[in-house]
Amino acid sequence: MIAKIEQDQSRFRQIVRGKVRQNLRKYISNGELIGRQGRDLVSIPIPEIQIPQFRFDHRQGGGVGQGEGEPGTPIGIGPDQGGGGDKAGNAPGDHIMEVEVTLEELARLLGDELELPNIQPRGKENIESRVDRYTGIRRVGPESLRHFKRTYREALKRQVALGAYSPERPAVIPVREDKRYRSWKSHYKPDSNAVIIYMMDVSGSMGDDKKEIVRLTAFWIDMWLRSQYNKVAVRYIIHDSEAQEVDQDAFYHTRESGGTAISSAYRLCQAIIEKDYDPSEWNLYPFHFTDGDNLDEDNAGCVSVLAEAILPHVNLFCYGEVSSSRRQSDFADSLDRLDANKERLVKTQITDKDEIYNAIKVFLGKGQ
């Protein structure tokens, strides 16, 4: 019976996984999951799964439909049962089912759906951390690791073989030879850390809708990178004509104002890396979100800082242009003129929330 229940649970989890993956593009673009996020779980509404219920077999006589009535008359639904009358109904309706999915599982679904390659970390390639996993049973070990079920099973087998077991008086008494203990095996994996540095333009041209696009994109980027690394640090930079480091709340809620000088953000990003994150120890992922408006005379300075001080040290530098226009900005054109380390620069346009799905695939699809 227990095995059958576990089999049914496994099948249900597969159904849920399929439904989540089927609707993943919608979840990415509407931001619903962010408000449902707990510490390690995300609550996901899935309206398509039908709860099993009893129904009459149409092949048998009697039951619903075997009485008076005209063709097309609703069965068993009156105005007081939620059937569309003038008064509020009292019958239950169809409900959306909510299921809990771990962030780790959601990251796997994201990787499967977008066909994201696993990241190959830089730095600390020769340093490994040890993880112990209990994988077997042995005859010796500390009492704290004694496997009670296996111990009593061995005792029962011994007593039955010796004829000492009585069904009328089913006493099972283990002796030393019956005791079984959990055994472990040590696994070693690379110990890699990552830092995400988010930069966002908060000048007068960046409105709330554009910031919401940035927030949704950052949520999925965070989740994927955390599934790839043991430790992930996150830093936040906002800028107009000047840049400053802020916390997460200020990053998403600072009101827009002023002009734009993107080089100020890049120089602050450079300073943070040089001060706190040795590239030989950390995997570095700066992300910059802007609508592309920048002082014309500042473009050359941005390219210089990127080419000389940032790109040589990072795994990937991601530039997201959040704009309603399909034409890329003059600033994005200037990034195309980069020569060195161009393979570490990834840029894309995000015109609306539906483009977030493709932007994540562009940013993370290289596996760097």
N, C-alpha and C positions, 0 to 999 in steps of 0.2 A: 504493500500500500504506500509506504514512504517513497519507494523508488518511483512509483507511478506519479505521485504528487510532484516529486522533483523533476520528472520528465515533462509534466504539464507546465511547471514553472519555467523550465528552460525554453519550451516552445513559445510560451507567452512573451518571454524576454526577447526572443528572436522576432516575434511579430512587432513588438514595441520598437526594437532597433530598426526594423524595416520602415515603420511609419515615420520615425524621427528622421531617418535618412531621406525618405521621400519628401518630407516637408522642410528639409534643412535650409534650402534657399529662402523660404518664407521666414523662418526663424532668424536667419542672419540679417535680413533687411528690416524686420519690423521692431526689433529691440525688445520683444516681449520677455525673452529669457533673462535679460539683465536684472529685471525687477524680481525674478523668481529664484535668484541665485542665493544659495546658502553657503556654508563654509566649504563643503566638499560636494554638494549636490545641487542639481538644477531641477526645478519642478517644470515639467513640460505638459501643456494641454494637448491631448490627442483626441479630436472629435470623431475620428473615423472608425475606432475600434468598437464593435458591437458587443455588449454584455450578453452572455448566453441567457436565453429565456425559453419557457415552454410555449409551444404553439400547437394548435389543433392540426391533426393530419387530415389533409383534404380528401384522402382516399377512404376515410371512414365516415359512416353516417352519424348524424347527430352533431351536436356542438354548434359552434358559431356559424351562422348563415343558413340554418335549417328551420327558419320560422317565417313569420309574416314580414313583409317589407318590399320596397320597390328597388329595382336595379339602381345602383349608385348611392343608396342610402348608407351613410357612415355607420359602422357597427360599434356599438358600445360607447359612443362618444356623444354626449349631450352638451348643451351650453354650459352646464355647471361642471363639466369634466375637462375643460381646456379645449373644447371643440370649436371655438371661434365665436361664442355668443357674446352678448353685451356685457355680461358680468364676469368677474374674475373666476377662473376655474380652480378646482381643488385637486385635480388629478396630476400625478407626476408626468413630466415631459422628458424629452431626450436631454441628456446631460453630457458635457464634455468630461472625459476621463483625464485625470492628471496622474502622471507617473513620474517617479524620481529617477534621474539618470546622473551618474557620477560625472564630474568634470573630466576625469580621465577617459571614460567611455565616450563622452561627447567629443573630446579631442580626436579619438580614434575614428569616430564617424565623420568628422570634418576632414581628416586626412584621407579616408577612403573615398569620400564623395568628390573631393577636389583633386584626388590622386597626388597628394603632397608627398614628396620623398622625405624620409627621415633625415634629420640634419646631421652632418658630419662635423662634430665640434672641433674648434681649434684650441690650442693651449692645453696644458696638463695632460698631454697624450700618454705620458708614461706613468701617471699617477692613477692608482686604482683604489676604489673603496670596496670593502668586503661586506657582503650580505649573506647572512646565514639563513638557510631554509631547511625546515624539517621535512625530510623526504623518505625516511625509512624507519625500520624497527630493528633493535638489536637486543641482546640478552643482558647487557650490563649498562649501567648508567646511574645518574643521581635519582633519588626518589622523586624529586620535583618534576622529572620528565617521564615518570612511569605512565605507561599507556594502560589504563584500567580495563578497557574493553578487551584488548588483546591478551592482557594478563589473565582475566577470568575465562576467556575462551580457551587458553592453553590449560588452565586448571580443570575446566570441564572435560576437555578431551582426555586428559590424563586419568581423571576419575572414571570416566566411561570405559576407557581401555582396561583399567584395573578392576572393573566391576564394583567400584566403591560409590557409584552415584545411584541414588534412589529417587525416582519421581515422586514417591509419597513424602519424602523428606529431602527436598532439593537444596541441599547445602553445598556450596562450592567454596572450598577453602584453598587459596593459592599457597604454594610453597615456593622456596627460593628459585627452583628450576623453572617455575611457571612465569616468573616476572619478565615483562617485556618493556623496553624503554624506547622513547623516540630518539632517532638519530638525525643528525643534520649534515648538510653539505655546504661548504663555503663557495659562494660565487663571487667573482670579481668583475667590476665594471668600471669604465673610465669615470673619473670624478670631474665633471665639467660644470662650470658656472656661466651664467649669461647676464648681461645687463641690457635693458631696453631704455633708450633715451627718447622720449616723445617730445617733439617740438611742434608748436602750433602758432600760427599767425592769429593774433587777436586784434588786428587793425580794423578800421571802420568798415571794410568790405566783407569781413567774416561775420555772418549773422548766426542766429541760433540754429537754423536748419543745418548749416554747414558743420557746426560744432557737434550736432547730434550724429552726423555721418562719421565724424572723427571718433566719437565715443563708441559707436557700434563696431567700427573697424578695429579699434584698439582692444575691445573685449575679446574678439576672436583671435587676434594676434597673440595676446597675453596667454590665452588658454592653450594654443598650439605650442608656443615656446616653453611653457611650463611643463608640458608633457614630454619635452625633449631634453630638458636639463634638470639637474638635481636642485639647483638654486637659481632663482631669477630675481634680480634687483631691478627696480623701475624708478627712473628719474623723469621729472617733468619740467619743460621749459616753455614759457610763453614769450611772444615778442610782438612789438609793433615796430617803431623805429629803434627801440632798445629791447634787450632781452633780460629776463630774470628767471631764476629757478623757483618753482612753487610746489605746493603739495597737490595731490590728485583733485581735491575738491576745487581749489582755486583754478586749476588747469581747465576744468570743464565749465566753470561758472563765471570767470572773469568777463566783464562786459567789454565789447569791442570799442576801440577808440584809436585815434592817431593814424600816422602814416606807417610805412613799412620799410624796414632795412633788414633783410634776411640774414646778412652776414653777421649781425649781432648775435643771432641764435647759434650760428655755426661756430663762432668763436667761443661762446659759452660752452657749447657741447665739447669742443676741443679741450677747454680748460678742465671740465669735469673728468674727461677720460685721462688726461695727463696727471691729475691729482689723485684720483681714486681707483682707477681701473687699469692695471697693467695689462696690455694686450696679450702678453704671454700667459696670463692667468685667467683672463676673461674672454668670453665670446661677446662681441659688441654689436648691437643692433640699433642704430639711430633711425627714427622715423620722423619725417617732416611733413606736416600737413599745412597747406596754404592754398589760397585761390590764385596764386601766381603773380599778383600785383606786387611790384617791387620797384624801388628807385633804379632808373636805368644805369646810373653811375655806380650802383652797388653790385650789379651782376658779376662784374669781373672779380671783385673781392670775394664773393661767395665761391666762385669757381676755384679761385686760388686756395682758399682755406680747405675746401673739399679735397682738391687734388694733392695738396702738400701735407695736410695735418690730420685729415680724418680718414679718407678712403684707404690709405696704406695700412691702417691699424684695425679696421672693422671687418666683421664677416660680411655685412651687407648694409648698405645705406639705402633706405626706401623713401622715395619722394612721392607723395600723393597730392595731386592737384584737385582740390575740391571746387568745382566750378560748373555752372550750368551750361557753359559753352563747350562745344566739341573741339574747338580750335585751341591748341596748347599755347600757353603764354610765352612772351619773349624770354622770361626767366627760364622756362623749361627748354626753350631753344638753346639758351646759353649752356645748359647742362649737357646737351648733345655734343657740344664741342670739347668735352673733356677728352684727354688723351690717355693718361696713365690710370690704371686700376678701374677702367670703365666697366669691367665685368662685375664689380662690386656695387655698382649703382643700378637700382631698379626704380623705374618711375611709371606711374599710371595716372589716368584721369578718373575721377569719381564724380559723375554728373548728378547722381541721385542715389537713394538708398538701394535701389535694385542693382547698382553697379558695385556694391560692397563685396558681393560674392566673387566677382571677377578680380577685384582689386586684391583680395586676400590670396587668390590663386597666383597672381602675378608676383606679389611680394614674397610668398613663401615657397613658390614652386621650384626654386633653384636648389633647395636643400643645403644652403650654405650656412 
